[in-house]
Structures are given as C-alpha cells and as structure tokens.
Amino acid sequence: MKQMVLAMGLADEPTLDNFVTGVGNRLALAAVRAQTTTQGEWYLYLYGAAGTGCSHLLKAAASEVNRLNRNQAVYIDLSQAVHQPPAEVLDQLDEKHLICLDHLQAVSGNAEWQEALFHFYNRCRDGNGAKLLVAGNATPQRLGIELADLESRLSWGIVIQLHQLDDDEKLQALKLRAVERGLQISDEIGQFIIARAPRYIPELLAILDQLDRASLTEKRKITVPFVKVVMNW
C-alpha cells in the first residue's frame, strides 16, 4: 500500500508556464517562448549558475514544441552525451524544429565533440529552419572551448544571462509547484522551508517532493510541525 501511495506523487515537469522569472529572467522566458513558435531567433544562448533555470527552460521548450508538433524537438544533456560518439547523437537532428543542447561546458577539452558541434551549428544555420537553444554555465568565451571557430559561432546571436531568484520569488515558485501537485503551502510554511533549505530551486523542489510523498503516505496536511518532523529540522 505504501508503494502505491508513493507512486501517486506528481513529477515536477518543467513547463514555460511554471517557470518563475522573477525580475531578472523575463527576457529569457520571452525569447525562449518565441523560439517555440514560428517567430523568435533561430539561435539563442542562455547561461547561468546552477539552479538559475537554464535546464528548466530547455526542457520546457522542447516539451512545448513536441506538444504542438509531435517529435519536432529534442533535448540533449551534453554532460551525458559526450560519452557517446557525436555522430550517434547529432545525426539528422538538424531536421528538427528545435534542438536544445544543455550543459555545453561538458565539451571543454573534447576536440571531437567541439568539431562536431561546429559543423552541426553550420548545418542548422544553413539548413531548413532548425532552431538552436543552447545553455552553459558561463558565456561562450568562458566555457573553455578550445576550438576558436566554435567559440566564435556560439557568440553570434542572442546571449542572455539567467539570474538567481530572491527569497520572495523562490516562495512564489515553491507555491506554484505545490499547487500543481494539489498541495497548499502557506507563506509561513514556504518561508520556513526557504530559511532552512539549500537556496537552489531544484533542491527546494526535491524537498517539496519529499513532503508530498510523506503527506500522501501519512494522510496529513503539510504544516510547520510536520515539515520539522519529515525534514529532521
């Protein structure tokens, strides 16, 4: 019975609608949203520290395009993909509407992948309208890309930095994700969690997931005392 209850917990699916921009990330969301349509830039580069939302936006953009046009977008985590030959990963992807390449810093020091990405960029630019949405943890010039031609290409077009949310914006994001799960998180509970938890959004959502599962299992509402018990705070 316990496993059946835990299986009912809702996964946190990144969408464009549940991305809380705060003050600093409105331009990034607008640019990504435009890319999922027939409008927007053909190439967009996002960068930011861990937890700022680059991966959220890339996954959400791919999901949005696939929702409207089945199998016309792909999300690739380069930190995983670099362990495969680039041809196996990139072959024919330039025929898609949108290709989302995440964690570009992972190709630093990998000459084979850098060469492949350089040619892939050119194929997308010169091809049939494929759009590129790329993200890394720094500007193109600070990724450690040794291939000068690739670094140059990555710098062409729109480059947007994502910023960390402040505590009020994190509270908004936490409450929004709670509502999507059918949970009620008051400001008091949200502020209690944010004051004691790691400040990155992924860690906050992991805590929400843990509380959701515990609440379902024990059939209890989420209160400050309940959070203290579940999280051992």
C-alpha positions as CSV (number, residue, x, y, z in Angstrom):
1,M,0.0,0.0,0.0
2,K,2.8,2.4,0.8
3,Q,4.4,2.0,-2.6
4,M,1.0,2.5,-4.3
5,V,0.6,5.8,-2.4
6,L,4.1,7.0,-3.3
7,A,3.5,6.2,-6.9
8,M,0.7,8.7,-6.9
9,G,3.1,11.7,-6.3
10,L,3.3,14.0,-9.3
11,A,6.6,14.5,-11.0
12,D,7.8,18.1,-11.4
13,E,7.5,18.7,-15.2
14,P,9.3,21.8,-16.4
15,T,7.0,24.0,-18.5
16,L,7.2,27.5,-19.7
17,D,4.2,28.4,-17.6
18,N,5.7,27.2,-14.3
19,F,9.0,28.9,-14.8
20,V,9.0,31.8,-12.3
21,T,11.1,34.5,-13.9
22,G,11.4,37.0,-11.1
23,V,12.6,40.4,-12.2
24,G,15.8,39.2,-13.9
25,N,14.7,36.4,-16.2
26,R,11.7,37.8,-18.0
27,L,13.7,38.5,-21.2
28,A,15.0,34.9,-21.2
29,L,11.5,33.4,-20.9
30,A,10.1,35.7,-23.6
31,A,13.0,34.8,-26.0
32,V,12.6,31.0,-25.4
33,R,8.8,31.2,-25.7
34,A,9.2,32.9,-29.1
35,Q,11.6,30.2,-30.2
36,T,9.0,27.6,-29.8
37,T,6.8,29.3,-32.4
38,T,7.5,30.2,-36.0
39,Q,8.8,33.5,-34.6
40,G,11.9,34.1,-32.4
41,E,15.6,33.8,-33.1
42,W,17.0,30.8,-34.8
43,Y,19.8,30.7,-32.3
44,L,19.7,31.5,-28.6
45,Y,22.3,31.0,-25.9
46,L,21.5,31.0,-22.2
47,Y,24.0,30.9,-19.4
48,G,23.8,31.0,-15.6
49,A,25.0,29.3,-12.4
50,A,23.5,26.1,-11.2
51,G,19.9,26.5,-10.2
52,T,19.1,29.6,-12.3
53,G,16.8,27.7,-14.6
54,C,18.7,27.0,-17.8
55,S,17.8,23.3,-17.8
56,H,14.2,24.1,-16.9
57,L,13.8,26.4,-19.9
58,L,15.5,24.0,-22.4
59,K,13.4,21.0,-21.3
60,A,10.2,23.1,-21.2
61,A,10.9,24.5,-24.7
62,A,11.4,21.0,-26.1
63,S,8.2,19.8,-24.4
64,E,6.2,22.8,-25.7
65,V,7.3,22.2,-29.3
66,N,6.6,18.5,-29.1
67,R,3.2,19.2,-27.6
68,L,2.3,21.3,-30.7
69,N,4.3,19.4,-33.3
70,R,5.0,15.8,-32.3
71,N,8.6,14.8,-32.3
72,Q,9.9,18.1,-33.7
73,A,12.1,19.0,-30.8
74,V,14.8,17.2,-28.8
75,Y,16.6,18.0,-25.5
76,I,20.2,16.7,-25.1
77,D,22.2,16.9,-21.9
78,L,25.7,17.2,-23.2
79,S,27.2,16.1,-19.8
80,Q,25.8,12.7,-20.7
81,A,26.0,12.8,-24.4
82,V,29.8,13.4,-24.5
83,H,30.3,9.8,-23.5
84,Q,28.9,8.8,-27.0
85,P,30.3,9.4,-30.4
86,P,28.9,12.8,-31.6
87,A,27.6,11.3,-34.9
88,E,25.4,8.9,-33.0
89,V,23.8,11.9,-31.1
90,L,23.6,14.6,-33.7
91,D,22.9,12.7,-36.8
92,Q,19.8,14.2,-38.6
93,L,18.9,16.4,-35.7
94,D,19.1,19.5,-37.9
95,E,15.9,18.3,-39.5
96,K,14.0,19.0,-36.2
97,H,12.2,22.3,-35.5
98,L,14.1,22.9,-32.2
99,I,17.3,21.4,-30.8
100,C,18.1,22.1,-27.1
101,L,21.7,21.5,-26.1
102,D,22.3,21.7,-22.4
103,H,25.5,21.9,-20.2
104,L,27.7,23.0,-23.1
105,Q,30.6,23.3,-20.7
106,A,30.8,19.5,-20.8
107,V,32.6,19.6,-24.2
108,S,35.5,21.6,-22.8
109,G,38.7,19.6,-23.6
110,N,36.9,17.3,-26.0
111,A,38.1,18.1,-29.5
112,E,35.9,15.6,-31.3
113,W,32.7,17.0,-29.8
114,Q,33.8,20.6,-30.4
115,E,34.4,19.9,-34.1
116,A,31.1,18.1,-34.4
117,L,29.2,20.9,-32.8
118,F,30.9,23.4,-35.0
119,H,29.6,21.6,-38.2
120,F,26.2,20.9,-36.6
121,Y,25.8,24.7,-35.9
122,N,26.6,25.4,-39.5
123,R,24.1,22.8,-40.8
124,C,21.4,24.3,-38.6
125,R,22.2,27.8,-39.8
126,D,22.3,26.9,-43.5
127,G,19.6,24.3,-43.5
128,N,15.8,24.1,-43.4
129,G,15.0,26.3,-40.4
130,A,16.1,24.3,-37.4
131,K,16.5,26.4,-34.3
132,L,19.2,26.0,-31.7
133,L,18.6,26.7,-28.0
134,V,21.9,26.2,-26.1
135,A,22.9,26.6,-22.5
136,G,26.1,26.6,-20.5
137,N,27.3,27.8,-17.1
138,A,29.2,30.7,-18.5
139,T,29.5,33.0,-21.5
140,P,30.7,31.3,-24.7
141,Q,34.1,32.9,-24.2
142,R,34.5,31.4,-20.7
143,L,33.4,27.8,-21.3
144,G,36.9,26.6,-22.0
145,I,36.1,25.9,-25.7
146,E,39.5,25.4,-27.4
147,L,38.1,25.4,-31.0
148,A,38.1,29.1,-31.8
149,D,35.6,28.7,-34.7
150,L,33.1,27.1,-32.4
151,E,33.6,29.7,-29.7
152,S,33.0,32.4,-32.3
153,R,29.8,30.7,-33.6
154,L,28.4,30.4,-30.1
155,S,28.9,34.1,-29.6
156,W,26.8,35.0,-32.7
157,G,23.2,36.0,-31.9
158,I,21.4,36.5,-28.7
159,V,23.2,35.7,-25.4
160,I,21.2,36.0,-22.2
161,Q,22.2,35.5,-18.6
162,L,19.8,33.9,-16.1
163,H,19.9,35.1,-12.5
164,Q,19.1,33.5,-9.2
165,L,15.6,34.3,-7.7
166,D,15.4,36.2,-4.5
167,D,13.6,34.7,-1.5
168,D,10.2,36.2,-2.4
169,E,10.5,34.8,-5.9
170,K,11.6,31.4,-4.6
171,L,8.5,31.4,-2.4
172,Q,6.4,32.1,-5.4
173,A,8.0,29.2,-7.3
174,L,7.6,26.8,-4.4
175,K,3.9,27.7,-4.0
176,L,3.2,27.4,-7.7
177,R,4.7,23.9,-7.9
178,A,2.8,23.0,-4.7
179,V,-0.5,24.0,-6.4
180,E,0.3,21.8,-9.4
181,R,0.6,18.9,-7.0
182,G,-2.7,19.7,-5.3
183,L,-0.9,20.9,-2.2
184,Q,-1.5,24.0,-0.1
185,I,1.7,25.8,1.1
186,S,1.1,28.9,3.1
187,D,3.6,31.8,3.1
188,E,4.6,30.8,6.7
189,I,5.4,27.2,5.6
190,G,7.2,28.3,2.4
191,Q,9.3,30.9,4.3
192,F,10.1,28.2,7.0
193,I,11.4,25.9,4.2
194,I,13.4,28.5,2.4
195,A,15.1,29.7,5.6
196,R,16.4,26.3,6.4
197,A,16.9,24.6,3.0
198,P,19.5,24.9,0.3
199,R,18.6,28.0,-1.8
200,Y,18.6,26.5,-5.3
201,I,15.2,25.8,-6.8
202,P,16.0,22.1,-7.7
203,E,16.8,21.4,-4.0
204,L,13.6,23.2,-2.9
205,L,11.6,21.2,-5.3
206,A,13.2,18.0,-4.0
207,I,12.1,18.9,-0.5
208,L,8.6,19.6,-1.8
209,D,8.6,16.1,-3.4
210,Q,9.7,14.6,-0.1
211,L,6.9,16.4,1.8
212,D,4.3,15.5,-0.8
213,R,5.2,11.8,-0.5
214,A,5.2,11.9,3.3
215,S,1.8,13.8,3.3
216,L,0.3,11.2,1.0
217,T,1.7,8.3,3.0
218,E,0.7,9.6,6.4
219,K,-2.5,11.3,5.2
220,R,-1.5,14.5,6.9
221,K,-1.6,18.2,5.9
222,I,1.7,20.0,5.4
223,T,2.2,22.2,8.5
224,V,5.3,23.7,10.0
225,P,5.5,20.9,12.7
226,F,5.0,18.3,10.0
227,V,7.9,19.8,8.0
228,K,10.1,19.7,11.0
229,V,9.5,16.0,11.6
230,V,9.8,15.0,8.0
231,M,13.0,17.0,7.3
232,N,14.5,16.5,10.8
233,W,14.8,20.2,11.3
